[in-house]
Amino acid sequence: MAATQEKATPCCLDAAPAKSSALLRKASDPMRDWTVSGSDPSQDPIRNRAAVPTLIRPIETLPAPSTNTTATKGIPVMLRAQTSHPLEPLSAAEISVAVATVRAAGATPEVRDSMRFVEVALVEPDKHVVALADAYFFPPFQPSLLPRTKGGPMIPSKLPPRQARLVVYNKKSNETSIWIVELSEVHAATRGGHHRGKVISSKVVPDVQPPMDAMEYAECEAVVKDFPPFREAMKKRGIEDMDLVMVDPWCAGYHSEADAPSRRLAKPLIFCRTESDCPMENGYARPVEGIHVLVDMQNMVVLEFEDRKLVPLPPADPLRNYTPGETRGGVDRSDVKPLQIIQPEGPSFRVNGHFVEWQKWNFRIGFTSKEGLVIYSVAYIDGSRGRRPVAHRLSFVEMVVPYGDPNAPHYRKNAFDAGEDGLGKNAHSLKKGCDCLGYIKYFNAHFTNFTGGVETIENCVCLHEEDHGILWKHQDWRTGLAEVRRSRRLTVSFICTVANYEYGFYWHFYQDGHIEAEVKLTGILSLGALQPGETRKYGTTIAPGLYAPVHQHFFVARMDMAVDSKPGETFNQVVEVNVKVEEPGKNNVHNNAFYAEEKLLKSELQAMRDCNPLSARHWIVRNTRNVNRTGQLTGYKLVPGSNCLPLAGSEAKFLRRAAFLKHNLWVTSYARDEVYPGGEFPNQNPRIGEGLATWVKKNRSLEEADIVLWYVFGVTHIPRLEDWPVMPVERIGFTLMPHGFFNCSTAVDVPPSTCDLDLKDNGMTGKPIQNGLLAKL
């Protein structure tokens, strides 16, 4: 993933480490771009920090400084700063090196030719390595992150080499393997690729199928459309032009031993457009029912085909398309006036590579092909208390979409859109004025394609500020004087398309210290066809011969918390808070009393919890060593939004792969390899409860631990007529809110905005509202 900027307006430039922390920004110009240091030793950020020698000492076991290092008062210092932060997403050059290294390690030409590259991801280093990088190698330099020792922190002369992790599918042997490759400093681009990386390890993972790839989808569609029995079945339905046909290759899931991962399978859904020359024709408006297809994705052959039931194609619905009004025989609204969002002095955030500073927040932006956007090292600068960590890593690690219609093929619709496809790989190139408004900073994302080439999604992640209404207000009724502050938030987001649905993922950072996670659902419904006069109990008829099944969308947010904790510290715990009604009696003589009751979640099995809006249930992650001015432990609380649980029966087939959906909250003690709640390979997964449901059986203690929250939230979608032909955005999410973390509201010192006292109606009809002090005037 690389950073880029909006070309239409100037923006914060990406830069290598600056000359010194003092040069990162000028006091007189807080929006000054960070400067780029070259290879001149005098520009090295470490050498220019006079304070560093008193804070760190070198590790005694390191060899004496070589010709490429120098020492300042006993500190080993590199002449060039490290060029890539340990959490920096892999560059295109690094991906190319990793792929070339693995391909070269193939034992035979046949093995090398059969390699398909499903994923190339950064091996995220241990937390202590991140702490070293942030403290010593990369501005803004935070030595407080280092553990305290008698003689001062010990710092190596360089960071460990970056590593890439590759998931490789062998198309010949149907085997999936995982490779770890060590990378050197961006050598492929600068030296013509003469140096390859080094294979650290490789292993075959038995009995799994990796995610499907876009290249496989395109090949599968071509194979099905070229299959003579399929063409004959479509001819029965009045379709002879195969250019009208859409084949969506859905993963087979796991319903019986026939779906075992010994074969790589897809069970496509079929749709048919009405026009071949309309680029925005909504083909999902005409599902083809009654055809069963099973495709061997390894060999790209049709294994099973059956025309089970002849259901007529739904008639062409004049409301089916989502193009501008005039293309549908109508007109678009003409009463929408331009709305401009401008920041003439530029944005309030600063960006250096993927490191972001805004107001009192700072964090790093990452991206993976499976999760999409990742937020690292979230911290808040709190006056004299300095940098206060909140979370080490935030991301959406899985989503599941189960359908509630027991009829074929809809009962098989239970897509794992992250694990079976990849949220990041399906991301969009965002466009200013459409997907994002305001002063935008974009970031690119780099991925490998199935054959090992590098592809780039430009403008994949959007960073911008938004006005968010009133932050706080109070008016003194005696004097008529009022204080009010406008709320501004920083938003980081990306949007992806998985077949018919679109999902927007957002992390909002606010001035009062809270963080909001939000998912926006939109796109097109996945539909079924009806016989003439038929209705379906398990869906909504939205057009003649067309219905939308009921379904649910579930998302899993993984939050590696670090409330007031340095990387790797184990000083957090989780308490559940429920509001209780006081029993009638001497303590409640007026029958009005209620109170908040806390309960410590002591172990992983005890911490499998569900939302309960009737008791205002929420959870607080607390630091067991830090207190606020009243002596309470500092914390951040997770406040649920609207939510649900699976409506399927306990024996539903998809729940064997998605046991993590059975509870809204899970809490685990951090383990490096525990990332994906359904396991890394949920596609055709025959194992019951793999992943989160298995990990918590260890029942590790949570009384004082490195806490990871897994919050499962979802929405039950009962389609409406108004959801056709496009589904207006539906929003769901949750909030991480400071709870005793600050001694008072951090919103107090937000600067006031200029308020206009204007009683005119600006040419609009009606009279201006007059009340309070203004009415007296």
C-alpha positions in Angstrom: 0.0 0.0 0.0 1.4 3.4 -0.9 0.3 6.9 -0.2 -1.0 9.2 -2.8 -2.7 12.6 -2.8 -5.7 14.1 -4.4 -4.5 15.7 -7.6 -7.2 18.4 -7.7 -5.9 20.1 -4.6 -2.6 20.3 -2.7 -2.4 17.9 0.2 0.0 16.7 2.9 2.9 15.1 1.1 4.3 11.7 1.9 7.8 11.9 3.2 10.7 9.9 4.5 11.8 10.7 8.1 12.4 14.4 8.6 15.7 16.0 9.7 14.7 16.2 13.3 11.6 16.2 15.4 11.9 20.0 15.6 11.6 20.2 11.8 8.5 18.1 11.5 6.4 21.3 11.7 6.9 25.0 12.3 5.2 26.5 15.3 4.1 29.4 13.1 2.7 27.1 10.4 1.1 23.9 11.9 0.1 22.8 8.4 3.7 22.7 7.1 4.4 19.5 5.2 7.0 17.3 6.7 10.4 17.5 5.0 12.2 14.7 3.3 15.7 13.8 4.4 18.2 12.4 1.9 21.1 10.1 2.4 23.4 12.8 3.8 24.5 11.6 7.2 24.0 15.1 8.6 20.3 14.7 7.9 19.9 11.5 9.9 17.1 12.0 12.4 18.8 10.1 15.1 22.1 12.0 15.0 20.3 15.3 15.3 18.5 14.3 18.6 20.6 15.6 21.4 18.3 14.1 24.0 18.6 10.5 22.8 22.0 9.7 24.3 20.6 10.2 27.8 17.7 7.9 27.1 19.2 4.8 25.4 22.3 2.6 25.4 23.4 0.1 22.8 23.1 -3.7 23.3 26.6 -4.8 24.4 26.5 -8.0 22.3 26.3 -6.1 19.0 29.4 -6.0 16.8 31.4 -2.9 16.7 30.0 -0.2 14.3 31.0 -0.9 10.7 31.6 1.6 8.0 28.0 2.2 7.4 27.3 3.3 11.0 28.6 5.9 13.3 28.5 6.5 17.0 27.4 9.5 18.9 28.3 9.3 22.6 28.2 5.5 22.5 25.0 5.2 20.5 25.2 3.1 17.3 23.5 5.1 14.6 22.8 4.3 11.0 23.8 6.8 8.4 20.5 6.2 6.7 17.3 5.9 8.7 15.2 2.8 8.2 13.1 3.4 5.0 10.1 1.4 6.0 8.4 1.3 9.3 7.7 -2.2 10.6 4.0 -1.7 10.1 4.3 0.0 6.7 2.2 -2.0 4.1 4.2 -4.0 1.6 5.3 -1.9 -1.4 4.9 -3.1 -5.0 8.6 -3.8 -5.1 8.5 -5.9 -1.9 5.6 -7.9 -3.2 7.4 -8.6 -6.5 10.5 -9.7 -4.5 8.4 -12.0 -2.3 6.7 -13.6 -5.3 9.9 -14.1 -7.2 11.6 -15.6 -4.2 8.9 -18.2 -3.7 8.6 -19.0 -7.4 12.3 -19.5 -7.6 12.1 -21.9 -4.7 9.8 -24.3 -6.6 11.4 -27.7 -7.0 10.6 -28.2 -10.7 9.3 -26.1 -13.6 5.9 -27.8 -13.3 5.7 -26.7 -9.7 6.7 -23.2 -10.5 4.2 -22.9 -13.3 1.4 -24.3 -11.1 1.9 -21.7 -8.4 -1.0 -19.3 -7.8 -0.6 -16.4 -5.4 -3.6 -15.9 -3.2 -2.2 -13.4 -0.8 1.1 -11.6 0.0 0.9 -9.8 3.3 3.3 -8.1 5.7 4.4 -10.3 8.6 3.5 -7.9 11.4 6.4 -7.9 13.9 6.2 -8.5 17.6 4.9 -5.5 19.6 8.3 -4.8 21.1 9.8 -4.3 17.6 7.0 -1.7 16.9 7.9 0.0 20.2 11.6 0.2 19.2 10.7 1.6 15.8 8.4 4.3 17.2 10.8 5.1 20.0 14.1 5.3 18.1 13.9 4.9 14.3 10.9 6.9 13.1 9.6 10.4 14.0 8.0 11.7 16.1 10.3 9.5 18.3 8.7 8.2 21.5 11.3 6.9 23.9 8.7 6.6 26.6 7.5 3.4 24.8 10.6 1.6 25.7 10.8 -0.6 28.8 12.7 1.0 31.7 15.9 -0.7 32.8 18.5 0.2 35.3 21.0 1.6 32.7 18.4 3.0 30.4 16.7 1.2 27.4 18.8 -1.0 25.2 18.5 -0.2 21.5 19.8 -2.3 18.6 21.6 -0.5 15.7 18.9 -1.6 13.3 15.5 -3.1 13.1 15.0 -6.7 12.0 14.4 -7.3 8.3 10.8 -7.0 7.1 9.1 -10.2 6.2 6.3 -11.2 3.8 3.8 -14.1 4.3 2.5 -15.7 1.1 -0.5 -18.0 0.7 0.2 -20.1 -2.4 -2.2 -22.4 -4.1 -0.7 -25.1 -6.4 -3.1 -25.6 -9.2 -1.6 -28.9 -10.2 -1.6 -30.6 -6.8 -4.5 -28.8 -5.2 -2.3 -28.0 -2.2 -2.2 -24.8 -0.2 1.1 -23.7 1.3 2.3 -20.8 3.5 5.7 -19.2 2.9 7.6 -16.7 5.0 10.1 -14.6 3.0 12.7 -12.2 4.4 12.9 -8.9 2.5 15.9 -6.6 2.3 15.6 -2.8 1.9 13.6 -2.0 -1.2 16.3 -3.5 -3.4 14.1 -4.8 -6.2 13.2 -1.3 -7.5 16.6 0.3 -7.0 18.8 -2.5 -8.3 16.8 -4.1 -11.0 15.7 -7.0 -8.9 19.2 -8.6 -8.8 18.7 -9.6 -5.2 15.9 -11.8 -4.1 14.5 -12.3 -0.6 15.3 -15.3 1.5 12.8 -18.1 2.2 12.6 -18.5 6.0 10.0 -21.3 6.1 7.3 -23.0 4.0 4.7 -25.5 4.9 1.7 -27.2 3.3 -1.6 -26.7 5.1 -3.6 -29.9 4.7 -7.3 -30.1 4.2 -8.0 -26.4 3.3 -9.1 -24.3 0.3 -7.8 -20.7 0.1 -10.0 -17.8 -0.9 -11.2 -17.5 -4.5 -9.7 -15.1 -6.9 -11.1 -12.7 -9.5 -9.2 -14.5 -12.3 -10.8 -17.8 -11.2 -14.2 -16.1 -11.3 -13.8 -14.9 -14.8 -12.5 -18.3 -16.0 -15.4 -20.1 -14.2 -18.0 -17.9 -15.9 -16.5 -18.6 -19.3 -16.5 -22.4 -18.7 -20.1 -22.5 -17.6 -21.3 -20.3 -20.5 -19.5 -22.6 -22.9 -21.0 -25.8 -21.4 -23.5 -27.2 -24.0 -26.1 -28.4 -21.5 -26.1 -25.0 -19.9 -26.6 -23.3 -23.2 -29.5 -25.6 -23.9 -31.0 -24.8 -20.6 -30.8 -21.1 -21.3 -32.3 -21.6 -24.7 -35.3 -23.2 -23.0 -35.6 -19.9 -21.1 -35.5 -17.9 -24.3 -31.8 -16.8 -24.0 -29.4 -17.6 -26.8 -27.1 -14.7 -26.5 -24.5 -15.7 -23.9 -23.3 -12.1 -23.6 -26.4 -11.5 -21.6 -25.7 -14.2 -19.1 -24.0 -13.5 -15.7 -22.3 -16.3 -13.8 -21.4 -15.4 -10.1 -19.2 -18.2 -8.8 -20.1 -18.5 -5.1 -18.0 -20.7 -2.9 -19.5 -24.0 -2.0 -19.3 -23.5 1.8 -19.6 -26.7 3.7 -22.9 -28.6 4.0 -21.8 -32.2 3.7 -18.8 -34.4 2.9 -19.5 -33.7 -0.8 -18.1 -30.1 -0.1 -14.9 -31.4 1.4 -11.8 -29.4 0.6 -10.2 -32.3 -1.3 -11.7 -30.6 -4.3 -11.8 -26.8 -5.1 -15.5 -26.2 -5.7 -17.9 -23.4 -6.7 -21.6 -23.4 -7.0 -22.5 -20.5 -9.3 -25.6 -18.3 -9.2 -27.0 -17.4 -12.7 -28.5 -14.1 -13.8 -29.4 -12.7 -17.2 -29.5 -9.1 -18.4 -32.1 -7.8 -20.8 -29.8 -5.8 -23.0 -26.2 -6.4 -24.0 -25.3 -2.9 -25.0 -26.2 -1.2 -21.7 -23.0 -0.9 -19.6 -25.1 -0.2 -16.4 -27.7 -2.9 -17.0 -28.8 -4.5 -13.7 -28.5 -8.1 -14.5 -29.3 -9.1 -10.9 -32.9 -8.1 -11.7 -33.3 -11.4 -13.6 -32.1 -14.4 -11.6 -32.2 -17.8 -13.3 -33.8 -20.3 -11.0 -33.8 -24.1 -11.3 -30.3 -24.7 -12.6 -27.7 -26.5 -10.5 -24.1 -26.2 -11.5 -21.0 -27.5 -9.7 -17.6 -26.4 -11.0 -14.2 -27.9 -10.3 -12.2 -24.7 -9.9 -8.9 -26.5 -9.9 -9.3 -28.0 -13.4 -12.0 -25.6 -14.6 -14.6 -28.2 -15.6 -18.3 -28.6 -14.9 -18.6 -31.6 -12.5 -22.4 -31.6 -12.1 -25.2 -30.0 -14.1 -28.9 -30.3 -13.7 -31.8 -28.4 -15.1 -34.1 -29.2 -12.1 -37.0 -26.8 -12.6 -38.0 -24.5 -15.4 -38.9 -21.2 -13.8 -39.6 -18.4 -16.3 -37.2 -15.5 -16.2 -38.8 -12.5 -14.5 -40.1 -10.0 -17.0 -38.0 -6.9 -17.7 -38.9 -4.5 -14.9 -38.9 -0.9 -16.1 -37.6 0.1 -12.6 -34.8 -2.4 -12.6 -31.9 -0.1 -13.6 -30.0 2.4 -11.4 -28.7 4.7 -14.1 -29.6 8.4 -14.3 -33.3 9.2 -14.7 -33.3 10.2 -18.3 -31.9 6.7 -19.3 -35.0 5.2 -17.7 -37.5 7.4 -19.5 -37.8 9.9 -16.7 -35.8 12.8 -15.2 -33.5 13.3 -12.2 -34.4 15.7 -9.4 -33.7 19.3 -10.4 -34.0 21.0 -7.0 -30.6 19.9 -5.5 -28.3 22.9 -5.3 -24.5 22.6 -5.1 -23.0 21.9 -1.7 -19.3 22.8 -1.4 -17.0 21.8 1.4 -13.8 23.8 1.4 -10.9 24.2 3.7 -9.0 27.2 2.3 -6.1 26.8 4.8 -5.9 23.1 4.2 -6.7 20.2 6.6 -5.9 20.0 10.3 -4.3 16.6 9.9 -0.6 15.8 9.1 0.6 12.7 7.2 4.1 11.2 7.0 4.0 8.1 5.0 1.2 6.2 6.7 1.6 7.9 10.1 -1.3 10.3 10.8 -1.6 13.1 13.4 -4.9 15.0 13.9 -5.9 17.1 16.9 -4.6 15.0 19.8 -4.8 11.7 18.0 -2.1 9.8 16.2 -2.1 6.4 14.5 -0.8 4.4 11.5 -2.8 3.3 8.5 -2.3 -0.2 7.1 -4.2 -2.4 4.6 -4.4 -6.2 3.9 -6.1 -8.0 1.0 -8.3 -9.9 3.5 -9.3 -7.3 6.1 -8.9 -4.1 4.0 -8.2 -1.1 6.3 -6.2 -1.7 9.4 -5.5 1.0 12.1 -2.3 0.6 14.1 -0.9 2.2 17.3 -3.8 4.4 18.2 -2.8 7.0 20.9 -4.1 10.3 22.3 -1.8 13.1 23.4 -3.0 14.2 26.8 -1.2 17.3 27.9 1.4 16.6 30.6 0.6 12.9 30.6 1.9 12.8 27.0 1.1 9.9 24.6 -1.5 7.6 26.0 -2.1 4.4 24.0 -5.7 3.2 23.3 -5.3 0.3 20.9 -2.5 -1.5 19.1 -4.6 -2.7 16.2 -8.2 -2.2 14.9 -9.7 -3.9 11.9 -12.7 -5.8 10.5 -11.6 -9.4 10.3 -14.6 -11.3 9.0 -18.2 -10.9 7.8 -20.9 -13.5 7.2 -24.1 -13.1 5.2 -26.6 -16.0 6.0 -29.9 -16.2 4.1 -33.1 -17.3 5.6 -34.8 -19.0 2.6 -34.6 -22.9 2.9 -35.2 -23.3 -0.9 -32.4 -24.0 -3.3 -30.1 -22.2 -4.1 -30.7 -19.6 -1.4 -30.0 -21.9 1.6 -26.4 -22.1 0.4 -26.0 -18.4 0.6 -23.8 -17.8 3.6 -20.8 -16.0 2.2 -17.7 -15.3 4.3 -16.8 -12.2 2.4 -13.4 -11.7 4.1 -12.2 -15.3 4.4 -13.6 -16.6 1.1 -13.0 -13.5 -1.1 -11.1 -10.7 0.7 -12.5 -7.3 1.6 -9.3 -5.5 0.6 -8.9 -7.2 -2.8 -12.4 -6.1 -3.7 -11.9 -2.5 -2.7 -12.6 0.5 -5.0 -10.7 3.4 -6.4 -12.5 6.2 -4.6 -13.4 9.4 -6.3 -13.5 12.9 -4.8 -17.0 14.4 -4.8 -18.6 11.0 -5.0 -17.2 8.7 -2.4 -15.6 11.4 -0.2 -16.1 15.1 0.2 -13.7 17.8 1.4 -10.0 18.0 1.5 -8.9 14.5 0.8 -5.8 12.5 1.4 -5.8 9.2 -0.5 -3.7 6.0 0.0 -3.0 3.4 -2.7 -3.1 -0.4 -2.1 -0.9 -3.0 -3.7 -1.8 -6.7 -4.1 -0.7 -9.7 -5.9 -2.9 -11.2 -8.6 -3.4 -14.9 -9.0 -0.5 -15.3 -11.3 1.9 -13.3 -9.2 1.7 -9.9 -10.8 1.3 -6.8 -8.8 -1.8 -4.8 -9.0 -2.5 -1.4 -7.5 -5.8 0.1 -6.4 -5.4 3.8 -6.6 -7.1 6.0 -4.0 -8.1 3.0 -2.1 -8.3 4.6 1.4 -9.8 8.0 2.1 -8.7 10.2 4.9 -10.6 13.5 5.5 -12.2 15.7 8.1 -16.0 16.1 8.5 -18.2 18.6 10.4 -20.3 16.6 12.7 -22.8 19.0 14.2 -22.7 20.3 17.7 -20.0 18.9 20.0 -21.4 20.6 23.1 -23.5 23.6 24.1 -24.8 25.3 27.2 -26.8 28.6 27.5 -27.1 30.4 30.8 -30.8 31.3 31.1 -30.1 34.1 33.5 -27.7 36.0 31.2 -28.7 34.6 27.8 -25.0 33.9 27.1 -24.2 30.7 25.3 -21.1 28.6 24.7 -21.2 26.1 21.8 -18.5 24.1 20.0 -18.7 22.5 16.6 -17.8 18.9 16.4 -15.2 17.8 13.9 -14.2 14.2 13.2 -11.4 12.5 11.2 -12.6 9.7 9.0 -10.6 6.9 7.5 -12.5 4.6 5.2 -12.6 2.2 2.2 -15.4 0.7 0.2 -15.6 -2.7 -1.4 -17.9 -4.7 -3.7 -18.5 -8.4 -3.2 -20.8 -9.5 -6.1 -24.1 -7.6 -5.7 -23.4 -5.9 -2.3 -21.3 -2.9 -1.4 -19.8 -2.3 2.0 -18.2 0.9 3.3 -16.0 0.5 6.4 -15.3 3.6 8.5 -13.3 4.5 11.6 -14.2 8.0 12.9 -12.0 9.8 15.5 -13.6 12.5 17.6 -12.3 15.5 19.5 -13.7 14.3 22.8 -11.5 11.1 22.6 -14.0 8.6 21.4 -13.8 6.4 18.3 -16.7 5.2 16.2 -16.7 2.1 14.0 -19.3 2.2 11.2 -20.3 -0.1 8.4 -22.5 1.2 5.5 -24.4 -1.4 3.5 -25.7 -0.6 0.1 -25.7 -2.1 -3.4 -28.1 -4.5 -5.0 -30.2 -7.3 -3.4 -29.5 -10.9 -4.2 -32.8 -12.1 -5.7 -34.9 -15.1 -6.6 -37.4 -15.8 -9.4 -41.0 -16.8 -8.8 -43.5 -18.9 -10.8 -46.5 -16.9 -12.0 -48.8 -16.3 -9.1 -46.3 -17.6 -6.6 -45.3 -15.9 -3.4 -42.5 -16.8 -1.0 -42.8 -16.9 2.8 -39.1 -16.3 3.3 -38.8 -13.0 1.3 -40.5 -9.9 -0.1 -42.0 -9.7 -3.6 -40.5 -6.5 -5.0 -41.4 -6.8 -8.7 -43.4 -9.2 -10.9 -41.9 -12.6 -10.7 -39.1 -11.4 -8.4 -38.5 -11.6 -4.7 -35.7 -10.8 -2.2 -35.0 -13.4 0.5 -34.7 -12.3 4.1 -31.1 -12.4 5.3 -28.6 -11.1 7.9 -25.2 -9.4 7.7 -22.7 -9.9 10.5 -19.4 -8.2 10.9 -16.5 -9.0 13.3 -14.3 -6.2 14.6 -11.1 -7.3 16.2 -9.7 -4.8 18.6 -6.2 -5.4 20.1 -6.5 -3.0 23.0 -3.7 -1.2 24.8 -5.5 1.2 27.2 -2.7 3.2 28.8 -0.3 0.2 28.0 3.0 0.1 26.3 3.3 -2.5 23.5 3.3 -6.0 25.1 2.2 -4.9 28.5 -0.4 -7.1 30.2 -2.2 -4.6 32.4 -5.7 -4.5 31.0 -8.9 -6.2 32.1 -12.6 -6.1 31.1 -15.6 -5.4 33.2 -19.2 -5.8 32.2 -21.6 -3.1 33.3 -25.4 -3.6 33.7 -28.0 -1.3 35.1 -30.0 -2.9 37.9 -33.3 -1.8 39.5 -33.0 -1.5 43.2 -35.3 -3.9 45.1 -38.2 -2.2 46.9 -37.4 -1.5 50.5 -35.6 0.9 52.8 -33.0 1.6 50.1 -35.8 2.4 47.6 -38.8 3.8 49.4 -39.8 5.8 46.3 -39.4 2.8 43.9 -37.3 5.0 41.6 -33.8 3.7 42.3 -31.5 2.1 39.8 -27.7 1.7 39.7 -24.8 0.5 37.5 -23.3 -2.8 38.6 -19.9 -4.0 37.4 -18.6 -7.5 37.0 -15.1 -8.5 36.2 -14.8 -11.0 33.3 -12.1 -13.2 34.8 -11.6 -15.8 32.0 -12.2 -16.3 28.3 -15.2 -18.7 28.8 -16.8 -16.2 31.2 -16.3 -13.4 28.6 -18.6 -14.8 25.9 -21.4 -12.2 26.2 -24.4 -10.8 24.4 -25.9 -7.3 24.1 -28.8 -6.4 26.4 -30.3 -3.0 25.7 -32.7 -3.5 28.6 -29.9 -3.2 31.1 -27.8 -0.7 29.0 -25.1 -3.3 29.0 -21.6 -2.3 27.9 -18.1 -3.3 28.6 -15.0 -1.4 29.9 -11.4 -2.2 29.1 -9.4 -0.9 32.2 -5.8 -0.5 33.0 -5.0 -2.2 36.3 -2.1 0.1 37.1 -3.2 3.7 36.1 -5.8 5.8 38.0 -7.5 9.1 37.3 -7.8 12.0 39.8 -10.6 10.3 41.7 -8.6 7.1 42.1 -10.6 5.1 39.6 -8.8 2.8 37.0 -8.6 4.5 33.6 -10.5 2.8 30.8 -12.3 2.8 27.5 -15.8 1.4 27.1 -17.3 -0.5 24.2 -20.9 0.9 23.6 -23.0 -1.4 21.4 -25.1 0.0 18.6 -28.2 -1.8 17.3 -27.4 -5.5 17.0 -28.8 -9.0 16.6 -27.8 -12.7 16.8 -28.3 -15.4 14.1 -31.9 -16.3 13.5 -31.0 -19.7 12.1 -31.4 -22.9 14.2 -28.5 -24.1 16.3 -27.9 -27.0 13.9 -27.6 -24.7 10.8 -24.8 -25.9 8.6 -23.1 -22.5 8.3 -22.8 -22.2 12.1 -20.3 -25.0 12.1 -18.0 -22.6 10.3 -19.3 -19.5 12.0 -19.6 -20.4 15.7 -18.3 -17.0 16.5 -21.7 -15.6 15.6 -23.3 -17.1 18.6 -22.2 -14.3 20.9 -21.9 -10.5 20.4 -18.7 -10.2 22.5 -15.7 -12.5 22.9 -12.6 -11.5 24.8 -9.2 -13.3 24.5 -5.7 -12.9 25.8 -3.5 -11.8 22.9 -1.9 -14.5 20.8 0.0 -13.6 17.7 -1.6 -16.2 15.4 -5.2 -15.6 16.6 -6.5 -13.2 14.0 -9.4 -14.7 12.0 -12.5 -15.8 14.1 -13.5 -18.6 11.7 -9.9 -19.7 11.0 -7.8 -18.5 8.2 -9.4 -20.7 5.6 -13.2 -20.9 6.1 -13.8 -21.9 2.5 -15.2 -25.5 2.4 -14.0 -25.8 6.0 -15.1 -29.2 7.5 -13.9 -28.4 11.0 -16.5 -27.5 13.6 -15.9 -24.2 15.5 -12.4 -23.6 14.3 -11.0 -20.3 15.3 -12.4 -18.1 18.1 -14.8 -20.8 19.5 -11.8 -23.1 19.8 -9.3 -20.6 21.2 -11.5 -19.6 24.2 -11.5 -23.2 25.3 -8.0 -22.6 26.7 -9.9 -20.4 29.2 -6.9 -18.1 29.7 -7.1 -15.6 32.5 -8.3 -12.1 31.7 -7.8 -10.5 35.1 -4.6 -8.8 34.0 -3.8 -9.5 30.4 -3.0 -8.2 26.9 -6.7 -7.9 26.0 -8.3 -8.5 22.5 -11.9 -7.7 22.0 -13.9 -9.4 19.3 -17.2 -7.6 18.8 -19.8 -9.3 16.5 -22.5 -7.0 15.2 -25.1 -7.4 12.6 -28.4 -6.4 11.0 -31.4 -8.4 10.0 -32.6 -7.3 6.6 -36.2 -7.8 5.7 -36.3 -6.2 2.2 -38.7 -3.5 1.2 -40.0 -2.3 -2.1 -37.9 0.8 -1.4 -34.7 -1.3 -1.5 -35.2 -1.8 -5.3 -33.4 -1.4 -7.6 -30.7 -0.1 -5.2 -30.6 -0.4 -1.5 -30.1 3.0 0.2 -27.3 3.0 2.7 -28.0 1.3 6.1 -25.6 2.1 8.9 -24.5 -0.1 11.8 -21.6 0.0 14.2 -20.4 0.7 17.7 -18.4 3.1 19.8 -15.2 3.0 21.8 -15.6 5.8 24.4 -13.3 7.0 27.1 -14.5 6.1 30.6 -12.5 7.6 33.4 -9.6 7.8 31.0 -9.5 11.6 31.1 -9.8 13.7 34.3 -12.4 15.9 32.6 -13.9 16.4 29.1 -11.3 16.9 26.4 -14.0 18.8 24.5 -13.7 21.8 26.8 -10.7 23.2 25.0 -12.0 22.8 21.4 -11.8 26.4 20.0 -15.0 28.2 19.4 -16.2 28.8 15.9 -17.4 32.1 14.6 -21.1 32.4 15.1 -23.3 34.6 12.9 -26.1 36.6 14.5 -28.4 36.8 11.5 -32.1 37.3 11.8 -32.6 37.5 8.0 -34.3 34.7 6.1 -31.7 34.8 3.3 -34.5 35.2 0.8 -36.4 32.1 1.9 -40.1 32.1 2.7 -41.4 32.3 6.2 -40.3 34.3 9.2 -37.1 33.9 11.2 -37.4 32.1 14.5 -37.2 34.5 17.5 -36.9 33.2 21.1 -35.0 33.7 24.3 -32.7 36.7 24.3 -33.2 37.4 20.6 -37.0 37.7 21.1 -36.4 40.3 23.9 -34.1 42.3 21.5 
